[in-house]
Amino acid sequence: METNDTWSFEEKSLYYARIGLGKDVKAQIRILAEATKELVVAQANLSDRVVISHERIVDGLDYLSSGPDDVREGISGLKAAFEFSLSEATWQIERNRRQLQDILKTLTAHLDTKTKEKRKRADAYYDNDQIDEAEEEYLTLLESNEQDFTLHISLGMIQMFRRGDLEEAVYYSDNAIQYARPKSKYYTSFALLYKAIALREDGLFSEAKACLEEAIIQSPDFCEPLFQICVAEVRSNKQRAISLLTALVDTDIRYSLKIENEPALIPIKKDLHAIYTNRINEQSNEIKGRHDVVAADVQKILERIGTYKAIIGSGQHRLDSELEDAETRVRAALQRAIELVNRKTLLDSYTAARVMASEVPRSVRELREAIYRHFSDGIEELYNEKAEIASAAHSRRDERLLNDLTAGKTGILTYSAIYVFTFIMFRDLITSITLSSIPFTISWVSQYRYHVKRRTLLKRIDSKIEQLVAARDGV
């Protein structure tokens, strides 16, 4: 299904309308994380079915939204979820990142306590949406700490988003770029991005593009400048835009949804869909091949249960619930991967690859561990049985125990033969024994029977233990 439905800037902004200044950082992070969930669902519903299936949307898309840990990383963590309507709130979050806090310690080390308190107060004004007070404090702070690039970024944000003065926004962005260069490539790229946006809004497209190009050079992993380059070049350099967008989708699959909902990229959507289709087919073949290999491996693992039965005896074998659950999980994971890949969409194939890369190996590992423990339990039971037999005192109860554990009739025939042999060899002696010595002879024969029987059983248990250890260690 080909669709040209996309969102305008205003429609996208509705999902982020409640995210502005006036809240503390923790609240901003929580609200923004929730908003990205809503945004992803809305984007998915407007995306072509080569990108995402209806079944995938129904199953849930939480794994595609930005969690609190992503949001804490600012623009670089939000990636495809970022929109410029979030700029002020995102800058509030950025200022609280550990990376920037470490830089600020150096930038403000020379300041006296009073000035440092003034710095905190300025940021508090900004966070609480008291823009006039924040601007006044930031301008005063520049007099004593002009090289603090974060002050210039904050003033640039105020000029762009509150004053609408694009020329001043570019001025402060230039200062931020100059002072950020020796401190951080990422924040140099950050300042270049906002300078580019101000220039583009002012109609200076070539200058804006040059800033974006430099931002990419400064911080190649910073995705937003790459995306903006693609928007800028969709008509002038179509092939480069397609190449960069494909790379972005590889970096963060959520860009496939952002691309679908960006009006400026409509001219190259069909080209991208063709690339997606090829990717889907390639990934389908790869996943199905890996599935068959893993399924065969799982079957070999499960054959160990047959080995266990053969050693222990099927009558004594019990398959514990933990092992049954592990087998169920691994089969369900393999089935899920195939169901996803058969939907023939980009995001379903991506999810199938995730299942094969993480869920399937984890469930196979759990199955191996369950079978290993199953064998170990069997080995422990045999050792306990062996210890009981080895330490048993000779009594009629112990003899009955041994009779129960050995193969009854075979044992009787064996020991009957011992009686006959003993009588033949020692009949003269036996004839001469007095009636008073008969109980002693019977006792000796009984003990002999018992010890032979015990040694036979212990050897049999040792053999089973040896076989089980070998089979277990091969799991």
C-alpha positions as CSV (number, residue, x, y, z in Angstrom):
1,M,0.0,0.0,0.0
2,E,1.6,3.2,-1.1
3,T,0.6,6.3,0.9
4,N,1.5,9.9,0.8
5,D,-0.1,10.7,4.1
6,T,2.5,12.6,6.2
7,W,2.5,14.9,9.2
8,S,3.0,18.6,9.1
9,F,5.3,20.2,11.6
10,E,2.2,21.4,13.5
11,E,0.7,17.9,13.7
12,K,3.9,16.4,15.0
13,S,4.2,19.1,17.6
14,L,0.8,18.2,19.1
15,Y,2.4,15.0,20.5
16,Y,5.0,17.1,22.2
17,A,2.8,20.0,23.2
18,R,2.9,19.3,26.9
19,I,6.7,19.1,26.8
20,G,8.1,22.6,27.4
21,L,10.0,24.5,30.1
22,G,8.5,24.9,33.5
23,K,9.2,21.3,34.8
24,D,12.2,19.7,36.5
25,V,14.5,17.4,34.5
26,K,13.1,14.2,36.0
27,A,9.5,15.2,35.0
28,Q,10.7,16.2,31.5
29,I,12.4,12.9,31.0
30,R,9.3,10.9,32.1
31,I,6.9,13.0,30.0
32,L,9.1,12.9,26.9
33,A,9.5,9.1,27.2
34,E,5.7,8.7,27.3
35,A,5.2,11.1,24.4
36,T,7.6,9.2,22.2
37,K,5.4,6.0,22.6
38,E,2.4,7.9,21.3
39,L,4.5,9.5,18.5
40,V,5.8,6.1,17.3
41,V,2.3,4.6,17.2
42,A,0.9,7.5,15.3
43,Q,3.9,7.4,12.8
44,A,3.4,3.7,12.4
45,N,-0.2,4.0,11.5
46,L,0.6,6.5,8.7
47,S,3.5,4.4,7.3
48,D,3.5,2.2,4.2
49,R,3.0,-1.5,4.8
50,V,6.4,-2.3,3.4
51,V,7.8,-0.6,6.5
52,I,5.5,-2.0,9.2
53,S,2.6,-4.5,9.3
54,H,-0.7,-4.0,11.0
55,E,0.1,-7.0,13.1
56,R,3.3,-5.4,14.4
57,I,1.3,-2.3,15.4
58,V,-1.3,-4.4,17.2
59,D,1.5,-6.5,19.0
60,G,2.9,-3.3,20.5
61,L,5.7,-0.8,19.7
62,D,7.1,0.0,23.1
63,Y,10.5,-1.4,22.0
64,L,10.6,1.4,19.4
65,S,9.9,4.3,21.8
66,S,12.6,6.2,23.6
67,G,12.9,5.0,27.2
68,P,14.1,7.2,30.1
69,D,17.8,6.2,29.5
70,D,17.6,7.3,25.9
71,V,15.9,10.6,26.8
72,R,18.6,11.4,29.4
73,E,21.1,11.5,26.5
74,G,19.4,14.4,24.9
75,I,19.2,14.6,21.1
76,S,21.8,11.9,20.6
77,G,19.7,9.5,22.6
78,L,16.3,10.5,21.1
79,K,17.6,10.1,17.6
80,A,14.6,9.6,15.3
81,A,12.2,10.7,18.0
82,F,13.7,14.2,18.1
83,E,11.7,17.1,16.7
84,F,12.7,20.8,16.7
85,S,9.7,21.7,18.8
86,L,11.5,19.8,21.6
87,S,14.6,22.0,21.4
88,E,14.2,24.0,24.6
89,A,13.2,20.9,26.7
90,T,16.0,18.9,25.1
91,W,18.6,21.6,25.9
92,Q,17.4,21.5,29.5
93,I,18.1,17.7,29.6
94,E,21.4,18.1,27.7
95,R,22.6,20.6,30.4
96,N,22.2,17.9,33.0
97,R,24.1,15.1,31.1
98,R,27.2,13.9,32.9
99,Q,29.3,14.6,29.8
100,L,28.4,18.3,29.8
101,Q,28.5,18.6,33.6
102,D,32.1,17.4,33.5
103,I,33.0,20.1,30.9
104,L,31.2,22.7,33.0
105,K,33.3,21.9,36.0
106,T,36.4,23.0,34.0
107,L,34.6,26.0,32.5
108,T,33.4,27.4,35.8
109,A,36.4,26.3,38.0
110,H,37.8,29.9,38.1
111,L,34.6,31.5,39.1
112,D,33.9,32.7,42.7
113,T,31.1,31.3,44.7
114,K,28.8,34.2,44.1
115,T,29.1,33.9,40.3
116,K,28.6,30.2,40.4
117,E,25.4,30.7,42.3
118,K,24.4,33.3,39.7
119,R,25.0,30.6,37.1
120,K,22.7,28.1,38.8
121,R,20.1,30.8,39.2
122,A,20.2,31.6,35.5
123,D,19.6,28.0,34.6
124,A,16.8,27.7,37.1
125,Y,15.1,30.7,35.5
126,Y,15.4,29.1,32.1
127,D,14.1,25.7,33.3
128,N,11.1,27.4,35.0
129,D,10.3,29.2,31.8
130,Q,11.2,32.7,33.2
131,I,12.9,33.6,30.0
132,D,13.4,37.4,30.6
133,E,15.2,36.8,33.9
134,A,17.2,33.9,32.4
135,E,18.4,36.1,29.5
136,E,19.4,38.9,31.7
137,E,21.5,36.6,34.0
138,Y,23.1,34.8,31.0
139,L,24.2,38.2,29.5
140,T,25.7,39.3,32.8
141,L,27.5,35.9,33.1
142,L,29.1,36.4,29.7
143,E,31.0,39.3,31.0
144,S,33.0,37.1,33.4
145,N,33.0,33.8,31.5
146,E,32.7,34.5,27.8
147,Q,34.2,31.1,26.8
148,D,31.4,29.2,28.4
149,F,29.8,27.9,25.2
150,T,26.7,26.7,27.1
151,L,25.7,30.3,27.8
152,H,25.9,31.1,24.1
153,I,23.7,28.0,23.2
154,S,21.1,29.1,25.8
155,L,21.0,32.6,24.5
156,G,20.8,31.3,20.9
157,M,17.8,29.1,21.9
158,I,16.1,32.2,23.5
159,Q,16.7,34.3,20.3
160,M,15.5,31.6,17.9
161,F,12.5,30.2,19.8
162,R,11.3,33.1,22.0
163,R,12.4,36.3,20.2
164,G,12.3,35.1,16.6
165,D,15.5,36.9,16.0
166,L,17.3,34.6,13.6
167,E,20.3,36.9,13.1
168,E,21.0,37.0,16.8
169,A,20.5,33.2,17.0
170,V,23.2,32.8,14.3
171,Y,25.5,35.2,16.2
172,Y,25.3,33.2,19.5
173,S,25.6,29.9,17.6
174,D,28.8,31.2,16.0
175,N,30.2,32.0,19.5
176,A,29.1,28.6,20.8
177,I,30.8,26.9,17.9
178,Q,34.1,28.8,18.5
179,Y,34.3,28.1,22.2
180,A,33.0,24.5,22.0
181,R,35.6,23.4,19.5
182,P,38.5,22.8,22.0
183,K,36.1,21.2,24.5
184,S,33.7,18.9,22.7
185,K,33.1,17.7,19.1
186,Y,29.6,16.7,20.0
187,Y,28.6,20.2,21.3
188,T,30.4,21.8,18.4
189,S,28.2,19.7,16.2
190,F,25.2,20.6,18.4
191,A,25.8,24.3,17.9
192,L,26.4,23.9,14.2
193,L,23.0,22.1,13.9
194,Y,21.1,25.0,15.5
195,K,23.0,27.5,13.4
196,A,22.0,25.6,10.3
197,I,18.3,25.6,11.4
198,A,18.4,29.4,11.9
199,L,20.1,29.9,8.5
200,R,17.5,27.7,6.8
201,E,14.6,29.5,8.4
202,D,16.2,32.7,7.1
203,G,16.3,31.3,3.6
204,L,20.1,30.8,3.5
205,F,20.0,27.2,2.3
206,S,23.5,26.8,1.0
207,E,25.0,28.3,4.2
208,A,22.7,26.0,6.3
209,K,23.9,23.0,4.3
210,A,27.6,23.9,4.9
211,C,26.9,24.0,8.6
212,L,25.3,20.6,8.5
213,E,28.2,19.1,6.6
214,E,30.6,20.4,9.2
215,A,28.4,19.0,12.0
216,I,28.7,15.6,10.4
217,I,32.5,15.9,10.2
218,Q,32.7,17.0,13.8
219,S,30.4,14.2,15.1
220,P,29.7,11.4,12.6
221,D,27.5,9.5,15.0
222,F,25.2,12.5,15.6
223,C,22.2,11.4,13.5
224,E,20.1,14.6,13.4
225,P,22.5,16.6,11.1
226,L,22.5,13.6,8.8
227,F,18.8,13.6,8.6
228,Q,18.6,17.3,7.9
229,I,21.2,17.0,5.2
230,C,18.9,14.4,3.5
231,V,16.0,16.8,3.7
232,A,18.1,19.5,2.2
233,E,19.4,17.4,-0.7
234,V,16.3,15.3,-1.6
235,R,15.9,17.3,-4.9
236,S,19.5,18.5,-5.6
237,N,21.3,15.2,-4.8
238,K,18.8,12.4,-4.7
239,Q,21.2,9.5,-4.7
240,R,23.2,10.9,-1.8
241,A,20.0,11.5,0.2
242,I,18.9,7.9,-0.4
243,S,22.3,6.6,0.6
244,L,22.4,8.6,3.8
245,L,18.8,7.8,4.8
246,T,19.5,4.1,4.3
247,A,22.5,4.4,6.6
248,L,20.4,6.2,9.1
249,V,17.8,3.4,9.1
250,D,20.6,0.9,9.7
251,T,21.8,3.1,12.7
252,D,18.3,3.5,14.2
253,I,15.3,1.5,12.6
254,R,13.0,4.2,14.0
255,Y,14.2,6.5,11.2
256,S,12.1,4.4,8.8
257,L,9.0,5.8,10.5
258,K,10.4,9.3,10.6
259,I,11.2,9.2,6.9
260,E,7.7,8.0,6.1
261,N,6.2,11.0,7.9
262,E,8.5,13.7,6.5
263,P,6.7,15.6,3.7
264,A,10.0,16.8,2.2
265,L,11.1,13.2,1.5
266,I,8.0,12.2,-0.5
267,P,9.9,12.4,-3.8
268,I,12.2,9.5,-2.8
269,K,9.8,7.3,-0.8
270,K,9.4,4.8,-3.7
271,D,13.1,4.5,-4.1
272,L,13.5,3.8,-0.4
273,H,10.7,1.3,-0.5
274,A,12.5,-0.6,-3.3
275,I,15.6,-0.7,-1.1
276,Y,13.6,-1.9,1.9
277,T,12.0,-4.7,-0.2
278,N,15.5,-6.0,-1.2
279,R,16.6,-5.7,2.5
280,I,13.6,-7.7,3.6
281,N,14.2,-10.5,1.1
282,E,17.9,-10.7,2.0
283,Q,17.1,-10.7,5.7
284,S,14.3,-13.3,5.3
285,N,16.7,-15.8,3.6
286,E,19.4,-15.1,6.3
287,I,17.0,-15.5,9.2
288,K,15.4,-18.7,7.8
289,G,18.9,-20.2,7.3
290,R,19.9,-19.4,10.9
291,H,16.5,-20.7,12.1
292,D,17.1,-24.1,10.5
293,V,20.6,-24.3,12.0
294,V,19.4,-23.4,15.5
295,A,16.4,-25.8,15.2
296,A,18.7,-28.7,14.3
297,D,21.0,-27.8,17.3
298,V,18.0,-27.7,19.6
299,Q,16.9,-31.1,18.4
300,K,20.4,-32.6,19.2
301,I,20.2,-31.0,22.6
302,L,16.8,-32.6,23.3
303,E,18.1,-36.0,22.1
304,R,20.1,-36.0,25.3
305,I,16.9,-36.7,27.2
306,G,16.7,-40.0,25.3
307,T,20.2,-40.7,26.4
308,Y,19.3,-40.0,30.0
309,K,16.3,-42.4,29.8
310,A,18.5,-45.1,28.4
311,I,21.0,-44.8,31.2
312,I,18.6,-44.3,34.1
313,G,15.8,-46.5,32.8
314,S,12.6,-45.1,31.3
315,G,10.6,-46.3,34.3
316,Q,12.7,-44.1,36.6
317,H,12.9,-41.0,34.4
318,R,10.9,-37.9,35.2
319,L,11.0,-34.8,33.0
320,D,11.0,-31.8,35.4
321,S,8.8,-28.8,34.8
322,E,11.8,-26.5,34.4
323,L,13.1,-28.4,31.5
324,E,9.7,-28.6,29.9
325,D,9.3,-24.8,30.2
326,A,12.8,-24.2,28.7
327,E,11.9,-26.4,25.7
328,T,8.6,-24.5,25.3
329,R,10.4,-21.1,25.4
330,V,13.0,-22.0,22.7
331,R,10.4,-23.4,20.4
332,A,8.2,-20.4,20.8
333,A,11.1,-18.0,20.1
334,L,12.0,-19.9,16.9
335,Q,8.3,-19.8,15.8
336,R,8.0,-16.1,16.5
337,A,11.1,-15.3,14.4
338,I,9.5,-17.2,11.4
339,E,6.1,-15.6,11.9
340,L,7.7,-12.1,11.9
341,V,9.9,-12.6,8.9
342,N,7.0,-14.0,6.9
343,R,5.1,-10.7,7.3
344,K,7.6,-9.2,4.7
345,T,8.0,-5.7,6.2
346,L,11.1,-3.8,7.2
347,L,10.3,-3.5,10.9
348,D,9.0,-7.0,11.3
349,S,12.2,-8.3,9.7
350,Y,14.2,-6.1,12.1
351,T,12.3,-7.5,15.0
352,A,12.8,-11.1,13.7
353,A,16.5,-10.4,13.5
354,R,16.4,-9.2,17.1
355,V,14.6,-12.3,18.2
356,M,17.2,-14.5,16.5
357,A,20.1,-12.4,17.9
358,S,19.0,-12.2,21.5
359,E,15.8,-14.1,22.5
360,V,16.6,-17.4,20.7
361,P,20.2,-17.7,21.9
362,R,19.1,-16.9,25.5
363,S,16.3,-19.5,25.4
364,V,18.7,-22.1,23.9
365,R,21.2,-21.3,26.7
366,E,18.4,-21.8,29.2
367,L,17.5,-25.1,27.7
368,R,21.1,-26.3,27.8
369,E,21.4,-25.2,31.5
370,A,18.1,-27.0,32.3
371,I,19.3,-30.2,30.7
372,Y,22.6,-29.9,32.5
373,R,20.9,-29.5,35.8
374,H,18.6,-32.4,35.0
375,F,21.6,-34.7,34.4
376,S,23.3,-33.3,37.5
377,D,20.3,-34.1,39.6
378,G,20.3,-37.6,38.3
379,I,24.0,-38.0,39.0
380,E,23.5,-36.7,42.6
381,E,20.7,-39.2,43.2
382,L,22.9,-42.0,42.1
383,Y,25.7,-40.8,44.4
384,N,23.3,-40.7,47.2
385,E,22.1,-44.2,46.4
386,K,25.7,-45.4,46.2
387,A,26.5,-43.9,49.6
388,E,23.5,-45.5,51.2
389,I,24.5,-49.0,49.9
390,A,28.2,-48.6,50.7
391,S,27.5,-47.6,54.3
392,A,24.7,-50.1,55.0
393,A,25.3,-52.6,57.8
394,H,24.5,-56.3,57.1
395,S,21.0,-57.0,58.2
396,R,17.9,-58.7,56.8
397,R,16.6,-55.3,55.9
398,D,19.7,-54.4,54.0
399,E,19.6,-57.7,52.3
400,R,16.0,-57.1,51.2
401,L,17.1,-53.7,49.9
402,L,19.8,-55.2,47.8
403,N,17.4,-57.9,46.5
404,D,15.0,-55.1,45.5
405,L,17.8,-53.1,43.7
406,T,19.3,-56.1,41.8
407,A,17.7,-58.2,39.1
408,G,15.9,-60.8,41.4
409,K,16.0,-64.2,39.7
410,T,19.5,-63.7,38.2
411,G,20.8,-62.9,41.7
412,I,19.1,-66.1,43.2
413,L,20.6,-68.3,40.5
414,T,24.0,-66.8,41.0
415,Y,24.1,-67.4,44.7
416,S,22.5,-70.9,44.4
417,A,25.5,-71.8,42.3
418,I,27.8,-70.5,45.0
419,Y,26.0,-72.8,47.5
420,V,26.5,-75.9,45.3
421,F,30.1,-75.0,44.6
422,T,30.8,-74.5,48.3
423,F,29.1,-77.8,49.2
424,I,31.1,-79.9,46.6
425,M,34.4,-78.4,47.5
426,F,34.0,-78.6,51.3
427,R,31.6,-81.6,51.7
428,D,34.0,-83.6,53.8
429,L,34.6,-80.6,56.1
430,I,30.9,-79.9,56.2
431,T,30.1,-83.5,57.1
432,S,32.5,-83.4,60.0
433,I,31.1,-80.1,61.4
434,T,29.1,-80.5,64.5
435,L,25.6,-79.3,64.8
436,S,26.8,-76.4,67.0
437,S,28.9,-75.0,64.2
438,I,26.2,-75.0,61.5
439,P,24.9,-71.4,62.4
440,F,28.4,-70.0,61.9
441,T,28.7,-71.5,58.5
442,I,25.3,-70.2,57.4
443,S,26.2,-66.8,58.7
444,W,29.4,-66.7,56.7
445,V,27.7,-67.8,53.5
446,S,25.0,-65.1,54.0
447,Q,27.7,-62.4,54.5
448,Y,29.5,-63.6,51.4
449,R,26.3,-63.4,49.4
450,Y,25.6,-59.9,50.7
451,H,29.0,-58.5,49.9
452,V,29.1,-59.9,46.4
453,K,25.6,-58.5,45.7
454,R,26.7,-55.1,47.1
455,R,29.8,-54.9,44.9
456,T,27.8,-55.8,41.8
457,L,25.3,-53.1,42.5
458,L,28.0,-50.4,43.2
459,K,29.7,-51.2,40.0
460,R,26.5,-50.8,38.1
461,I,25.8,-47.4,39.7
462,D,29.4,-46.3,39.0
463,S,28.8,-47.2,35.3
464,K,25.6,-45.2,35.2
465,I,27.3,-42.2,36.8
466,E,30.2,-42.3,34.4
467,Q,27.8,-42.4,31.4
468,L,25.7,-39.6,32.8
469,V,28.7,-37.3,33.4
470,A,29.9,-37.9,29.9
471,A,26.5,-37.2,28.4
472,R,26.0,-34.1,30.6
473,D,29.3,-32.6,29.7
474,G,28.5,-33.0,26.1
475,V,25.4,-30.8,26.3
